[in-house]
Each structure stands twice: as C-alpha cells, then as structure tokens.
Amino acid sequence: MSPRRLLVLVPVAAMLLALAPRPARADGEVGVVVTGDSTMQPQLLALVENWLRAHGHQVVASPLPPNATNKLIDCFVIEDTSCARKVVETQAKTETVVFARVEVADNAATSMRDVTITAYWFERGSDPVAEKRACDKCTDTALHETGDALMSALAGSGRKTVGQIKVTSHPIGAQVMVDSQPSGVTPIELTLTPGPHELVIGETTRTITVTQGANPPIEIALGANGPRPKLPLAIMGGGAALLVTGVILFATSETDTGEKFEYRDTKPLGVGLMVSGLAVAGVGAYLYFVKKRPADSAPAIAILPGGGYIGWGKAF
C-alpha cells in the first residue's frame, strides 16, 4: 500500500469534538479533506475552501475524526467509492464533504510541474460525484483556473440545487461580501445555497433569502451624489498638458532646408504627445464620469529626451 500523506490542520477544540462517538452534524456546511503531494496540499486546501466560501458555503475544518479520515484515504487507495461513502455518511459531522487528491509529476522537457487534481463531492443520501482536471506545465495562475473549473463542475453535479443572483451597483466596481467573505466586485453573478445570506455591497448591507434557481437581481446605488475624486481631474490636467506640449513641439519643428548644420525635427514627438495627451485626458474623463479606480492604481506618464511613454501603474 502506498504511503499516506495528509495535511492536518486541527485546532484543539475541533480535535476534542472529533473524539466524540457521534460528532454533531451541521446541515448546509461543507467539510474538506485534502491528500496527495504534501507540498501542494496547503495550496489546494486554500483553493477549495476559498471557492466554497465565495459561493456561499460554510467551510468546516476537520469534518471527520482522524481515524475516519485515514479510513477514507484507504478507501480511495483501493478505489472503493462505496467504502468512502459509508465512512462519510456514518462519521462526518457535515452533510457534504469534498475529498480532493493532488498528484504532481515533474515535466522534464520544460522543468515545470504537471499537476492532476481529482475531487469527489459526497452528499448524504446521494451517490458521490467525481471530477478530474489536469494542469500541464502548471503555474500558480493556471492552477487557480484549473481548481475553479473543477470545483464549478463538481458543485454543479451535486444533488442540492443552488440559487443564482446577479448583483450590480452604480457606480460599478464595488466590493461584494457574502456572509463576511469577499466574493468579487460588481457586476457579479453569485451562486449561493438556498437560505438567508448577509450581502455587503460597498457600505450597504442587506440580508437576502436565496431560493433555488434564478433569483431577482439586486441593484444598489452607491453615493451617486458624493464628492468627485480628485485623481481623475489630475489625470485630465496631465492629458491637457501633454496635448499642449505636443502642439507646441509640432508647431516649432524645423525642416531640413540644407541651410543649417543641425535642425530640430520635433514633429514625430509632437504627434506622439498629442495622441498620448488625448488618451490620458480620455482616461481621466472616463474615471471622472463613469468609474472609480482603486487609489493604488493610476496612469504612468514620462517625457524623455527624444520621446516619452504612457502606461498604467499599480502598487503591490
């Protein structure tokens, strides 16, 4: 039998509960068990738990007693899902358990890793469903995308019907929190378990009751009459300055008539600055009238001898 490797994150209180002969069960909560390559377990555990929270599930640490967790792993070593289902239904303290296994192989051709994730969705009273995804030459970004796709397919295959709700705000780009967990920014479509949820959009808090299937959309007006931010005005001013500078350079450009040893041909730079000025002013106008940007990001402009550049910078 191959050696078992399991990430164990068990608070003392949870361990004491696990020793009880019949652990308490919480309907609507999801437990997560991760096994496989030990170096990848923390990353996969965080990915699965974050996905579940973002989609309205409450995550329970250590859903099985330690001996039941080991038994569950043994069931998958011999590929006996009926054995695994029995362990979950008799020992789990949650109605639903996600079991995920991660395998890693070195890709000799690229010196990168190939990652395979296999996950099972156990729901009391239903046959388990499984999904498998491979991430070849796997970067952190690719792994996150692979995990998202796997969990979306896995949760969608479950027995329990979820609810969908679209959340928008004016202006757009407001942070959305569901049950105290960040879920993205508006506009966003949420997939939530049926029942009550606390929804925070910007500084507005609402308690909503989600039903199965499509739910009425939620639209929130956020400070439409508040003071305008100063950054867009500064950006528009910078764009105007670039435009004026470009016009001056274009107008004062010299033509090679053969009479001078040197001449200043500033037309190309002038045209470039005029185009850049219009673009920057347009960005400023967009931010001022349409959308608010985070304070840690802004256009980056530089004028250098013989040229210049424009881009967008963000602080990390």
Summary of the structure (lengths in Angstrom):
residues: 316
radius of gyration: 28.1
end to end distance: 46.2
largest distance: 100.7
contacts: 934
relative contact order: 0.09
helix: 33%
strand: 34%
